[in-house]
Amino acid sequence: MSNTTKKDMIQLSETSAELVQLIRIEDAPLPILQLLDSTDSRYIRDLKVNISNALQSTTLTETETALLALSIASNQKNNALVVGFQKLALEKGASIEEQNEAISCASLLAGNNVFYRFRHFQQKESYNNMQAKIKMNIMMKPVLGKEFFELISLAVSAVNGCEMCVNAHEHSVRELGASEERVWDAIRLSSVIVSLDKVVN
Protein backbone atom coordinates (compact mmCIF):
# COMPACT_ATOMS: atom_id res chain seq x y z
CA MET A 1 0.00 0.00 0.00
CA SER A 2 1.42 3.39 -0.95
CA ASN A 3 1.83 6.26 1.47
CA THR A 4 -0.54 8.45 -0.61
CA THR A 5 -3.20 9.98 1.60
CA LYS A 6 -6.85 10.33 0.73
CA LYS A 7 -6.36 14.08 0.47
CA ASP A 8 -3.48 13.61 -2.00
CA MET A 9 -5.71 11.42 -4.18
CA ILE A 10 -8.31 14.15 -4.66
CA GLN A 11 -7.50 15.91 -7.90
CA LEU A 12 -9.28 19.14 -8.69
CA SER A 13 -8.96 21.52 -11.59
CA GLU A 14 -7.35 24.88 -10.95
CA THR A 15 -10.78 26.56 -10.98
CA SER A 16 -12.25 24.11 -8.48
CA ALA A 17 -9.19 24.39 -6.26
CA GLU A 18 -9.62 28.16 -6.25
CA LEU A 19 -13.30 27.75 -5.40
CA VAL A 20 -12.71 25.46 -2.41
CA GLN A 21 -9.98 27.79 -1.13
CA LEU A 22 -12.34 30.74 -1.45
CA ILE A 23 -14.89 29.06 0.82
CA ARG A 24 -12.30 27.38 3.08
CA ILE A 25 -13.26 23.73 2.46
CA GLU A 26 -9.93 22.35 1.23
CA ASP A 27 -10.13 19.32 3.53
CA ALA A 28 -13.69 18.24 2.67
CA PRO A 29 -14.50 15.24 0.45
CA LEU A 30 -15.89 16.67 -2.79
CA PRO A 31 -17.28 13.88 -5.01
CA ILE A 32 -19.78 16.03 -6.93
CA LEU A 33 -17.20 18.73 -7.60
CA GLN A 34 -14.79 16.05 -8.84
CA LEU A 35 -17.49 14.67 -11.13
CA LEU A 36 -18.07 18.10 -12.66
CA ASP A 37 -14.33 18.53 -13.00
CA SER A 38 -14.08 15.28 -14.97
CA THR A 39 -15.96 16.89 -17.86
CA ASP A 40 -14.27 20.30 -17.65
CA SER A 41 -17.55 21.80 -16.52
CA ARG A 42 -17.96 25.46 -17.42
CA TYR A 43 -20.41 25.74 -14.55
CA ILE A 44 -17.62 25.57 -11.96
CA ARG A 45 -16.14 28.71 -13.46
CA ASP A 46 -19.52 30.43 -13.22
CA LEU A 47 -19.97 29.28 -9.63
CA LYS A 48 -16.53 30.51 -8.61
CA VAL A 49 -17.22 33.94 -10.13
CA ASN A 50 -20.67 34.07 -8.54
CA ILE A 51 -19.44 33.24 -5.03
CA SER A 52 -16.46 35.58 -5.36
CA ASN A 53 -18.70 38.46 -6.44
CA ALA A 54 -21.33 37.74 -3.77
CA LEU A 55 -18.70 37.68 -1.00
CA GLN A 56 -17.42 41.11 -2.10
CA SER A 57 -20.59 43.11 -1.50
CA THR A 58 -20.45 46.89 -1.30
CA THR A 59 -23.34 47.01 1.21
CA LEU A 60 -22.36 44.08 3.48
CA THR A 61 -19.11 43.95 5.41
CA GLU A 62 -16.80 40.96 4.98
CA THR A 63 -17.82 39.79 8.45
CA GLU A 64 -21.51 40.07 7.55
CA THR A 65 -21.11 38.15 4.29
CA ALA A 66 -19.31 35.32 6.11
CA LEU A 67 -21.98 35.18 8.84
CA LEU A 68 -24.86 35.30 6.36
CA ALA A 69 -23.23 32.55 4.31
CA LEU A 70 -22.79 30.53 7.52
CA SER A 71 -26.47 30.94 8.38
CA ILE A 72 -27.63 29.80 4.92
CA ALA A 73 -25.20 26.85 4.96
CA SER A 74 -26.66 25.82 8.32
CA ASN A 75 -30.19 26.18 6.94
CA GLN A 76 -29.18 23.85 4.09
CA LYS A 77 -27.71 21.36 6.60
CA ASN A 78 -24.42 21.39 4.70
CA ASN A 79 -21.72 20.53 7.25
CA ALA A 80 -18.82 21.09 4.85
CA LEU A 81 -20.01 24.62 4.10
CA VAL A 82 -20.79 25.30 7.76
CA VAL A 83 -17.19 24.43 8.71
CA GLY A 84 -15.81 26.44 5.80
CA PHE A 85 -17.82 29.55 6.56
CA GLN A 86 -17.00 29.26 10.27
CA LYS A 87 -13.34 29.48 9.28
CA LEU A 88 -14.05 32.43 7.01
CA ALA A 89 -16.12 34.18 9.69
CA LEU A 90 -13.28 33.81 12.21
CA GLU A 91 -10.80 35.20 9.68
CA LYS A 92 -13.09 38.20 9.13
CA GLY A 93 -13.34 38.92 12.86
CA ALA A 94 -16.68 37.35 13.79
CA SER A 95 -16.94 36.19 17.39
CA ILE A 96 -18.07 32.72 18.41
CA GLU A 97 -21.23 34.32 19.84
CA GLU A 98 -22.00 35.93 16.49
CA GLN A 99 -21.45 32.64 14.65
CA ASN A 100 -23.68 30.80 17.11
CA GLU A 101 -26.42 33.39 16.67
CA ALA A 102 -26.23 33.22 12.86
CA ILE A 103 -26.78 29.46 13.08
CA SER A 104 -29.49 29.87 15.74
CA CYS A 105 -31.27 32.40 13.54
CA ALA A 106 -31.39 29.87 10.70
CA SER A 107 -32.86 27.26 13.04
CA LEU A 108 -35.50 29.60 14.44
CA LEU A 109 -36.55 30.90 11.04
CA ALA A 110 -36.74 27.41 9.53
CA GLY A 111 -39.41 26.63 12.13
CA ASN A 112 -41.16 29.97 11.75
CA ASN A 113 -41.24 29.57 7.99
CA VAL A 114 -43.15 26.29 8.30
CA PHE A 115 -45.58 27.76 10.82
CA TYR A 116 -46.33 31.04 9.03
CA ARG A 117 -46.36 29.46 5.59
CA PHE A 118 -49.15 27.19 6.85
CA ARG A 119 -51.08 30.21 8.12
CA HIS A 120 -50.60 31.97 4.80
CA PHE A 121 -51.70 28.96 2.78
CA GLN A 122 -54.84 28.44 4.85
CA GLN A 123 -55.99 32.05 5.11
CA LYS A 124 -58.31 31.15 8.00
CA GLU A 125 -59.16 33.64 10.73
CA SER A 126 -59.32 30.80 13.26
CA TYR A 127 -55.66 29.86 12.69
CA ASN A 128 -54.62 33.52 12.65
CA ASN A 129 -56.14 33.99 16.10
CA MET A 130 -54.47 30.96 17.67
CA GLN A 131 -51.33 31.58 19.74
CA ALA A 132 -48.11 30.42 18.12
CA LYS A 133 -46.53 29.44 21.47
CA ILE A 134 -43.08 29.49 19.88
CA LYS A 135 -40.29 31.08 21.96
CA MET A 136 -38.39 33.77 20.04
CA ASN A 137 -36.40 35.52 22.78
CA ILE A 138 -33.30 35.50 20.59
CA MET A 139 -34.98 38.17 18.44
CA MET A 140 -35.28 40.66 21.29
CA LYS A 141 -31.63 41.63 21.86
CA PRO A 142 -29.56 39.85 19.20
CA VAL A 143 -25.78 39.86 19.47
CA LEU A 144 -25.71 40.57 15.74
CA GLY A 145 -27.79 43.72 16.16
CA LYS A 146 -31.46 44.01 15.30
CA GLU A 147 -31.00 45.14 11.69
CA PHE A 148 -28.56 42.40 10.70
CA PHE A 149 -30.55 39.73 12.55
CA GLU A 150 -33.63 40.82 10.58
CA LEU A 151 -31.60 40.71 7.36
CA ILE A 152 -30.52 37.12 8.03
CA SER A 153 -34.14 36.28 8.93
CA LEU A 154 -35.25 37.72 5.60
CA ALA A 155 -32.62 35.76 3.67
CA VAL A 156 -33.43 32.44 5.36
CA SER A 157 -37.15 33.05 4.77
CA ALA A 158 -36.49 33.72 1.08
CA VAL A 159 -34.52 30.48 0.78
CA ASN A 160 -37.32 28.56 2.53
CA GLY A 161 -40.04 30.14 0.43
CA CYS A 162 -42.25 31.71 3.10
CA GLU A 163 -43.99 34.70 1.50
CA MET A 164 -45.46 35.98 4.78
CA CYS A 165 -42.06 35.90 6.53
CA VAL A 166 -40.27 37.46 3.56
CA ASN A 167 -42.71 40.37 3.47
CA ALA A 168 -42.60 40.88 7.25
CA HIS A 169 -38.80 40.78 7.53
CA GLU A 170 -38.25 42.91 4.42
CA HIS A 171 -40.53 45.55 5.94
CA SER A 172 -38.74 45.32 9.31
CA VAL A 173 -35.23 45.52 7.92
CA ARG A 174 -36.14 48.52 5.75
CA GLU A 175 -37.72 50.22 8.77
CA LEU A 176 -34.42 49.64 10.60
CA GLY A 177 -32.53 51.51 7.91
CA ALA A 178 -31.35 48.89 5.43
CA SER A 179 -31.25 50.01 1.82
CA GLU A 180 -32.85 48.00 -0.97
CA GLU A 181 -29.34 47.43 -2.32
CA ARG A 182 -28.29 45.84 0.98
CA VAL A 183 -31.34 43.59 0.93
CA TRP A 184 -30.60 42.67 -2.69
CA ASP A 185 -26.97 41.78 -1.91
CA ALA A 186 -28.08 39.56 1.00
CA ILE A 187 -30.56 37.70 -1.19
CA ARG A 188 -28.05 37.34 -4.01
CA LEU A 189 -25.44 35.89 -1.63
CA SER A 190 -28.03 33.49 -0.20
CA SER A 191 -29.04 32.27 -3.65
CA VAL A 192 -25.41 31.58 -4.55
CA ILE A 193 -24.87 29.63 -1.31
CA VAL A 194 -27.89 27.47 -2.19
CA SER A 195 -26.33 26.81 -5.61
CA LEU A 196 -23.06 25.93 -3.89
CA ASP A 197 -24.90 23.52 -1.59
CA LYS A 198 -25.87 21.37 -4.59
CA VAL A 199 -22.23 20.93 -5.61
CA VAL A 200 -20.44 20.83 -2.26
CA ASN A 201 -21.91 18.32 0.19
Short mmCIF file of the C-alpha atoms (twelve columns), coordinates in Angstrom:
data_MODEL
# 
_entry.id   MODEL 
# 
loop_
_atom_site.group_PDB 
_atom_site.id 
_atom_site.type_symbol 
_atom_site.label_atom_id 
_atom_site.label_alt_id 
_atom_site.label_comp_id 
_atom_site.label_asym_id 
_atom_site.label_seq_id 
_atom_site.Cartn_x 
_atom_site.Cartn_y 
_atom_site.Cartn_z 
_atom_site.pdbx_PDB_model_num 
ATOM 1   C CA . MET A 1   0.000   0.000  0.000   1 
ATOM 2   C CA . SER A 2   1.424   3.393  -0.949  1 
ATOM 3   C CA . ASN A 3   1.832   6.259  1.471   1 
ATOM 4   C CA . THR A 4   -0.542  8.451  -0.610  1 
ATOM 5   C CA . THR A 5   -3.198  9.984  1.599   1 
ATOM 6   C CA . LYS A 6   -6.853  10.329 0.729   1 
ATOM 7   C CA . LYS A 7   -6.356  14.084 0.465   1 
ATOM 8   C CA . ASP A 8   -3.480  13.606 -2.003  1 
ATOM 9   C CA . MET A 9   -5.714  11.415 -4.182  1 
ATOM 10  C CA . ILE A 10  -8.312  14.154 -4.658  1 
ATOM 11  C CA . GLN A 11  -7.495  15.906 -7.901  1 
ATOM 12  C CA . LEU A 12  -9.284  19.141 -8.692  1 
ATOM 13  C CA . SER A 13  -8.959  21.520 -11.595 1 
ATOM 14  C CA . GLU A 14  -7.354  24.884 -10.950 1 
ATOM 15  C CA . THR A 15  -10.775 26.561 -10.980 1 
ATOM 16  C CA . SER A 16  -12.250 24.106 -8.478  1 
ATOM 17  C CA . ALA A 17  -9.188  24.387 -6.257  1 
ATOM 18  C CA . GLU A 18  -9.616  28.160 -6.247  1 
ATOM 19  C CA . LEU A 19  -13.303 27.748 -5.397  1 
ATOM 20  C CA . VAL A 20  -12.711 25.462 -2.409  1 
ATOM 21  C CA . GLN A 21  -9.977  27.788 -1.133  1 
ATOM 22  C CA . LEU A 22  -12.339 30.743 -1.447  1 
ATOM 23  C CA . ILE A 23  -14.889 29.060 0.823   1 
ATOM 24  C CA . ARG A 24  -12.300 27.379 3.083   1 
ATOM 25  C CA . ILE A 25  -13.263 23.730 2.465   1 
ATOM 26  C CA . GLU A 26  -9.928  22.352 1.226   1 
ATOM 27  C CA . ASP A 27  -10.128 19.317 3.529   1 
ATOM 28  C CA . ALA A 28  -13.690 18.245 2.669   1 
ATOM 29  C CA . PRO A 29  -14.503 15.241 0.450   1 
ATOM 30  C CA . LEU A 30  -15.893 16.671 -2.785  1 
ATOM 31  C CA . PRO A 31  -17.285 13.875 -5.006  1 
ATOM 32  C CA . ILE A 32  -19.775 16.032 -6.935  1 
ATOM 33  C CA . LEU A 33  -17.201 18.731 -7.605  1 
ATOM 34  C CA . GLN A 34  -14.789 16.053 -8.835  1 
ATOM 35  C CA . LEU A 35  -17.493 14.667 -11.130 1 
ATOM 36  C CA . LEU A 36  -18.072 18.095 -12.662 1 
ATOM 37  C CA . ASP A 37  -14.331 18.534 -12.998 1 
ATOM 38  C CA . SER A 38  -14.080 15.281 -14.966 1 
ATOM 39  C CA . THR A 39  -15.956 16.894 -17.855 1 
ATOM 40  C CA . ASP A 40  -14.272 20.305 -17.653 1 
ATOM 41  C CA . SER A 41  -17.547 21.804 -16.521 1 
ATOM 42  C CA . ARG A 42  -17.955 25.463 -17.417 1 
ATOM 43  C CA . TYR A 43  -20.408 25.744 -14.546 1 
ATOM 44  C CA . ILE A 44  -17.624 25.566 -11.957 1 
ATOM 45  C CA . ARG A 45  -16.141 28.709 -13.462 1 
ATOM 46  C CA . ASP A 46  -19.520 30.433 -13.223 1 
ATOM 47  C CA . LEU A 47  -19.967 29.282 -9.632  1 
ATOM 48  C CA . LYS A 48  -16.529 30.511 -8.614  1 
ATOM 49  C CA . VAL A 49  -17.218 33.937 -10.128 1 
ATOM 50  C CA . ASN A 50  -20.675 34.068 -8.536  1 
ATOM 51  C CA . ILE A 51  -19.441 33.241 -5.033  1 
ATOM 52  C CA . SER A 52  -16.462 35.580 -5.363  1 
ATOM 53  C CA . ASN A 53  -18.701 38.458 -6.437  1 
ATOM 54  C CA . ALA A 54  -21.328 37.741 -3.766  1 
ATOM 55  C CA . LEU A 55  -18.705 37.684 -1.002  1 
ATOM 56  C CA . GLN A 56  -17.419 41.114 -2.101  1 
ATOM 57  C CA . SER A 57  -20.586 43.109 -1.503  1 
ATOM 58  C CA . THR A 58  -20.452 46.889 -1.302  1 
ATOM 59  C CA . THR A 59  -23.341 47.005 1.209   1 
ATOM 60  C CA . LEU A 60  -22.356 44.083 3.475   1 
ATOM 61  C CA . THR A 61  -19.108 43.954 5.414   1 
ATOM 62  C CA . GLU A 62  -16.798 40.955 4.979   1 
ATOM 63  C CA . THR A 63  -17.821 39.791 8.449   1 
ATOM 64  C CA . GLU A 64  -21.507 40.070 7.551   1 
ATOM 65  C CA . THR A 65  -21.115 38.152 4.294   1 
ATOM 66  C CA . ALA A 66  -19.314 35.323 6.107   1 
ATOM 67  C CA . LEU A 67  -21.982 35.182 8.842   1 
ATOM 68  C CA . LEU A 68  -24.860 35.300 6.363   1 
ATOM 69  C CA . ALA A 69  -23.228 32.548 4.305   1 
ATOM 70  C CA . LEU A 70  -22.791 30.528 7.516   1 
ATOM 71  C CA . SER A 71  -26.473 30.937 8.375   1 
ATOM 72  C CA . ILE A 72  -27.629 29.804 4.920   1 
ATOM 73  C CA . ALA A 73  -25.200 26.852 4.959   1 
ATOM 74  C CA . SER A 74  -26.660 25.824 8.316   1 
ATOM 75  C CA . ASN A 75  -30.189 26.178 6.938   1 
ATOM 76  C CA . GLN A 76  -29.179 23.854 4.087   1 
ATOM 77  C CA . LYS A 77  -27.706 21.363 6.603   1 
ATOM 78  C CA . ASN A 78  -24.417 21.386 4.704   1 
ATOM 79  C CA . ASN A 79  -21.719 20.527 7.249   1 
ATOM 80  C CA . ALA A 80  -18.820 21.088 4.850   1 
ATOM 81  C CA . LEU A 81  -20.009 24.617 4.098   1 
ATOM 82  C CA . VAL A 82  -20.786 25.305 7.759   1 
ATOM 83  C CA . VAL A 83  -17.190 24.426 8.710   1 
ATOM 84  C CA . GLY A 84  -15.809 26.440 5.797   1 
ATOM 85  C CA . PHE A 85  -17.818 29.546 6.560   1 
ATOM 86  C CA . GLN A 86  -17.001 29.261 10.271  1 
ATOM 87  C CA . LYS A 87  -13.335 29.476 9.282   1 
ATOM 88  C CA . LEU A 88  -14.050 32.426 7.006   1 
ATOM 89  C CA . ALA A 89  -16.120 34.185 9.689   1 
ATOM 90  C CA . LEU A 90  -13.280 33.810 12.205  1 
ATOM 91  C CA . GLU A 91  -10.801 35.203 9.677   1 
ATOM 92  C CA . LYS A 92  -13.088 38.203 9.134   1 
ATOM 93  C CA . GLY A 93  -13.343 38.924 12.857  1 
ATOM 94  C CA . ALA A 94  -16.682 37.353 13.791  1 
ATOM 95  C CA . SER A 95  -16.935 36.192 17.392  1 
ATOM 96  C CA . ILE A 96  -18.070 32.717 18.411  1 
ATOM 97  C CA . GLU A 97  -21.229 34.316 19.844  1 
ATOM 98  C CA . GLU A 98  -22.003 35.930 16.486  1 
ATOM 99  C CA . GLN A 99  -21.452 32.645 14.650  1 
ATOM 100 C CA . ASN A 100 -23.685 30.805 17.110  1 
ATOM 101 C CA . GLU A 101 -26.419 33.390 16.674  1 
ATOM 102 C CA . ALA A 102 -26.227 33.225 12.864  1 
ATOM 103 C CA . ILE A 103 -26.781 29.457 13.085  1 
ATOM 104 C CA . SER A 104 -29.487 29.870 15.742  1 
ATOM 105 C CA . CYS A 105 -31.273 32.401 13.537  1 
ATOM 106 C CA . ALA A 106 -31.392 29.867 10.699  1 
ATOM 107 C CA . SER A 107 -32.858 27.260 13.044  1 
ATOM 108 C CA . LEU A 108 -35.501 29.605 14.440  1 
ATOM 109 C CA . LEU A 109 -36.546 30.900 11.040  1 
ATOM 110 C CA . ALA A 110 -36.741 27.414 9.533   1 
ATOM 111 C CA . GLY A 111 -39.411 26.625 12.131  1 
ATOM 112 C CA . ASN A 112 -41.155 29.972 11.753  1 
ATOM 113 C CA . ASN A 113 -41.244 29.571 7.993   1 
ATOM 114 C CA . VAL A 114 -43.150 26.287 8.302   1 
ATOM 115 C CA . PHE A 115 -45.582 27.765 10.818  1 
ATOM 116 C CA . TYR A 116 -46.330 31.039 9.029   1 
ATOM 117 C CA . ARG A 117 -46.356 29.457 5.587   1 
ATOM 118 C CA . PHE A 118 -49.154 27.194 6.846   1 
ATOM 119 C CA . ARG A 119 -51.084 30.209 8.121   1 
ATOM 120 C CA . HIS A 120 -50.597 31.969 4.803   1 
ATOM 121 C CA . PHE A 121 -51.696 28.957 2.779   1 
ATOM 122 C CA . GLN A 122 -54.842 28.437 4.851   1 
ATOM 123 C CA . GLN A 123 -55.986 32.051 5.111   1 
ATOM 124 C CA . LYS A 124 -58.312 31.150 7.997   1 
ATOM 125 C CA . GLU A 125 -59.159 33.641 10.729  1 
ATOM 126 C CA . SER A 126 -59.316 30.804 13.262  1 
ATOM 127 C CA . TYR A 127 -55.657 29.862 12.689  1 
ATOM 128 C CA . ASN A 128 -54.618 33.520 12.651  1 
ATOM 129 C CA . ASN A 129 -56.137 33.993 16.101  1 
ATOM 130 C CA . MET A 130 -54.472 30.962 17.673  1 
ATOM 131 C CA . GLN A 131 -51.327 31.584 19.741  1 
ATOM 132 C CA . ALA A 132 -48.105 30.419 18.125  1 
ATOM 133 C CA . LYS A 133 -46.532 29.437 21.475  1 
ATOM 134 C CA . ILE A 134 -43.077 29.491 19.880  1 
ATOM 135 C CA . LYS A 135 -40.293 31.076 21.956  1 
ATOM 136 C CA . MET A 136 -38.387 33.772 20.042  1 
ATOM 137 C CA . ASN A 137 -36.405 35.517 22.781  1 
ATOM 138 C CA . ILE A 138 -33.299 35.503 20.589  1 
ATOM 139 C CA . MET A 139 -34.978 38.170 18.435  1 
ATOM 140 C CA . MET A 140 -35.276 40.656 21.291  1 
ATOM 141 C CA . LYS A 141 -31.625 41.629 21.860  1 
ATOM 142 C CA . PRO A 142 -29.560 39.852 19.203  1 
ATOM 143 C CA . VAL A 143 -25.781 39.864 19.475  1 
ATOM 144 C CA . LEU A 144 -25.711 40.572 15.745  1 
ATOM 145 C CA . GLY A 145 -27.788 43.720 16.163  1 
ATOM 146 C CA . LYS A 146 -31.456 44.009 15.303  1 
ATOM 147 C CA . GLU A 147 -31.003 45.138 11.695  1 
ATOM 148 C CA . PHE A 148 -28.560 42.399 10.696  1 
ATOM 149 C CA . PHE A 149 -30.553 39.730 12.550  1 
ATOM 150 C CA . GLU A 150 -33.631 40.821 10.582  1 
ATOM 151 C CA . LEU A 151 -31.600 40.711 7.357   1 
ATOM 152 C CA . ILE A 152 -30.523 37.119 8.030   1 
ATOM 153 C CA . SER A 153 -34.137 36.285 8.931   1 
ATOM 154 C CA . LEU A 154 -35.252 37.716 5.605   1 
ATOM 155 C CA . ALA A 155 -32.619 35.761 3.672   1 
ATOM 156 C CA . VAL A 156 -33.434 32.442 5.358   1 
ATOM 157 C CA . SER A 157 -37.153 33.045 4.769   1 
ATOM 158 C CA . ALA A 158 -36.488 33.720 1.079   1 
ATOM 159 C CA . VAL A 159 -34.518 30.480 0.782   1 
ATOM 160 C CA . ASN A 160 -37.318 28.555 2.529   1 
ATOM 161 C CA . GLY A 161 -40.039 30.143 0.426   1 
ATOM 162 C CA . CYS A 162 -42.249 31.712 3.101   1 
ATOM 163 C CA . GLU A 163 -43.992 34.698 1.503   1 
ATOM 164 C CA . MET A 164 -45.456 35.977 4.780   1 
ATOM 165 C CA . CYS A 165 -42.059 35.902 6.534   1 
ATOM 166 C CA . VAL A 166 -40.272 37.456 3.555   1 
ATOM 167 C CA . ASN A 167 -42.710 40.368 3.471   1 
ATOM 168 C CA . ALA A 168 -42.604 40.880 7.248   1 
ATOM 169 C CA . HIS A 169 -38.799 40.777 7.530   1 
ATOM 170 C CA . GLU A 170 -38.254 42.906 4.420   1 
ATOM 171 C CA . HIS A 171 -40.527 45.550 5.940   1 
ATOM 172 C CA . SER A 172 -38.744 45.325 9.313   1 
ATOM 173 C CA . VAL A 173 -35.232 45.515 7.916   1 
ATOM 174 C CA . ARG A 174 -36.139 48.515 5.745   1 
ATOM 175 C CA . GLU A 175 -37.717 50.219 8.774   1 
ATOM 176 C CA . LEU A 176 -34.422 49.637 10.602  1 
ATOM 177 C CA . GLY A 177 -32.533 51.511 7.912   1 
ATOM 178 C CA . ALA A 178 -31.351 48.891 5.433   1 
ATOM 179 C CA . SER A 179 -31.255 50.012 1.816   1 
ATOM 180 C CA . GLU A 180 -32.851 47.999 -0.968  1 
ATOM 181 C CA . GLU A 181 -29.340 47.434 -2.321  1 
ATOM 182 C CA . ARG A 182 -28.286 45.844 0.984   1 
ATOM 183 C CA . VAL A 183 -31.342 43.590 0.932   1 
ATOM 184 C CA . TRP A 184 -30.597 42.667 -2.687  1 
ATOM 185 C CA . ASP A 185 -26.975 41.784 -1.910  1 
ATOM 186 C CA . ALA A 186 -28.076 39.565 0.997   1 
ATOM 187 C CA . ILE A 187 -30.563 37.698 -1.188  1 
ATOM 188 C CA . ARG A 188 -28.045 37.336 -4.008  1 
ATOM 189 C CA . LEU A 189 -25.440 35.888 -1.633  1 
ATOM 190 C CA . SER A 190 -28.026 33.492 -0.202  1 
ATOM 191 C CA . SER A 191 -29.039 32.268 -3.646  1 
ATOM 192 C CA . VAL A 192 -25.406 31.579 -4.552  1 
ATOM 193 C CA . ILE A 193 -24.872 29.629 -1.306  1 
ATOM 194 C CA . VAL A 194 -27.895 27.469 -2.188  1 
ATOM 195 C CA . SER A 195 -26.331 26.813 -5.612  1 
ATOM 196 C CA . LEU A 196 -23.056 25.935 -3.894  1 
ATOM 197 C CA . ASP A 197 -24.901 23.519 -1.588  1 
ATOM 198 C CA . LYS A 198 -25.867 21.372 -4.593  1 
ATOM 199 C CA . VAL A 199 -22.231 20.926 -5.612  1 
ATOM 200 C CA . VAL A 200 -20.436 20.835 -2.261  1 
ATOM 201 C CA . ASN A 201 -21.914 18.323 0.189   1 
# 
